[in-house]
Amino acid sequence: MKAMRRFITVVDAFNYRLGRLMMFGIFVLMGVLLWSTFSKAAGSPSLWTLEMAQFIMVGYYILGGPYAIQMGSNVRMDLFYGDFSPRRKAWFDAITVFFLLTYLGVLLWGGIESTIYAFQYGGERSSSVWRPYIWPIKVIMCTGITLMLLQSLSELFKDIIFLKTGKPMRPDQGAGPDQENTASADQKDAADAL
């Protein structure tokens, strides 16, 4: 149980800080798109802006994914789930997380193979006029998928701890006013740990 709590603290702290940092990625994307607009208006369009905007968006999305999982802002089919008790939600999440882990595992496997291919033969390049190397974005994708896998395990451990102890590890697990909100205390500990 202690090892699970430590895992949760470390993974949540890292993904929380990375997610907060990635929020600023939208401004980087806006800067690239503004540069594209100005360069087109000046009569000399930049060849790199469209592809760079796509790369930034992939990084923004993939590296922000673990933070979205941690904050519970991912999309759920809430037809029945919203009416479940916190305990039933924890059981449901503990079972369905294995589908997410399987999906992310297959995605990571394909991503690693694709990244290895990108490094072979002198480095894979894009087929555009700019022709950037593809390996940096593939490494970012594999990193983001790995972090999402770790965050999913963290969420599973939170459910297991809640089911065993009854102490909420997340705000959606129903910390009452007389009960210490361990979720926010753990997030504070996680932020202090890094």
N, C-alpha and C positions, 0 to 999 in steps of 0.2 A: 504494500500500500504506500509506503514511504517512497519507493522508487517511482511509482506512478505519479505521485505528487511532484516529485523533483522533475520528472519528464515534462509534466504539464507546465510547471513553472518556467523551465528553460525554453521549451518550444513556444509557449504563449508569449514570453517576453521578446524572443527574437522576431516572431511573426508580427507582433503588435508594432514594434519599432519599424520593421521593414514596411508594413502596411501604411503607417503614418508617413513614412518617407515617400512611398510610391504615390501618395495622394498628390504630391507636387509634380508628378510625371505629366499630368494634364497641362501644366503650364509650359513644360518643355515641348510637348506636342503642339500647343498653340503657337509657341515661338517658331517652330519649324514651318507650320502652315502659314503664319504671317510672313515669314521670309519668302516662302513660295509665292505668295500673293504679290509682295513688293517686287520680287525679281521678275515676275511675269509682267507687271505693270511697267517696269523699267525697260522692257523689251529684251531682256536676256534671262529667260527662265532657267532655273537651276535644275539639273538632271537628277539630283540626289534627293530632293525634298519628299516626293511621294513615297518612295521606298523607305526613307528614314522615318517618315510619319507612321508607316505600317509597322516598322520594327519597334518604335517607341510604344505604339498602342499594344503590341503583343507583350512587351515587357511590363507595361502598366497593368494589363489584364492578368497575366500569369503570376507576376510577383505580388499582386494585390489579392489574389485568390485565397491564400491562407488567412489573411486578415478578414476577408469576407466570411469565411467559414467560422472563424473565431467569434466574430461579432453576431453571427446568426443572421446575416443579411443575404444569404443565398436563398434562392427561390424554393419554396416548398409547396406541395399540393396540400392545401390547408382545409380541405373539405371536412375531414373528420378530426385531423390532428389538433386543430385549435380547441376542440372541446375535451381533449384528453386531460386527465389529471397529470401533474408533474411526474409522478412515478410511472404512469403508463407511457408518457412521452419519452422518458428515459429508456424504458424497455424497447419501445418502437425504434428510437434512435440507435440503441445498441445493436439491434438486429439489422437495420437497414444500412448502417455504416459499412457493413461488409460488401454491399453492392458498390458503394463509392470507392472503397479500397481496391476492389477488383478492377473497376474501371480505371482508376488512377494507375494501378500496377501495369495494366496492359498499355496504357498511354505512355508511361515511363519506359517500358520495354521498347516500344516503337520509337520513342524519342531518342533513346540511347543508341539504337541501331542506326537511326538517321544521322545522329551526331557523329558517330564513328565514320559513316560514309562521307560526311562533309569534310572530315580531316584527311581522308584518303585521297590519293591521286592529286596531290598538290593543293588540295583545298577546293571544295565546291564553291562555285560563284553563281550569282544570280544571272538570269538571262537578259536582264535589262541593259540599257545603254550604260548605266553607271557601273554595273557589274561588281557589287560588293561581295565580300566573303559571307557565306551563310552560317558558318560555324558559330559566331558569337550569339546569334539569336537562338540557335538550337541549344547551346549551352544554357542560356537564360531560361528557355522552355523546360529543359530537364531539371534545372534548379528549382523553378517554380512548382513543377509537378511533385518533386521530392518534398518540398516544404508543405504542399497541400496534403500529401500522404502523412507526414508527421503531424500536421494539425488535425487531420481526421482521427489519427490514433489518440491524440490528446483529448479530442471530444469524446471518443469511446471510453477512455479512462475516466473522464469526468462523470459519464453516465454510470460506470461501474462503481465508482466511489459513492455517488449519490444513492445508488440502489443498495449498497452494503451499509452505509452509515446513516443515510437520511439527510446528510448535510449537503445543501445545494452548492454546486460548483459553478453554476451559471445563473444569470438573472432569470432565465425562463424556467428554472426549476423551483421557483417559488419561495424565496427567502422572505419570511414574514417579518413584521416590524420587531418582534421579540427575538428573532433568530439572527445571528451574525451572518452577514452576506459574505460568505467565503469567496465568492466569485470575484468581487471587487478587491478583497484583501489579497487574493492570489495574484490578481493583475498588478496590484501595487508591488507585491513581492517580486513578481516577474520583471517589472520595469526596473526595480532596484538591483536585481541580480545581474543585469547587463549594464 
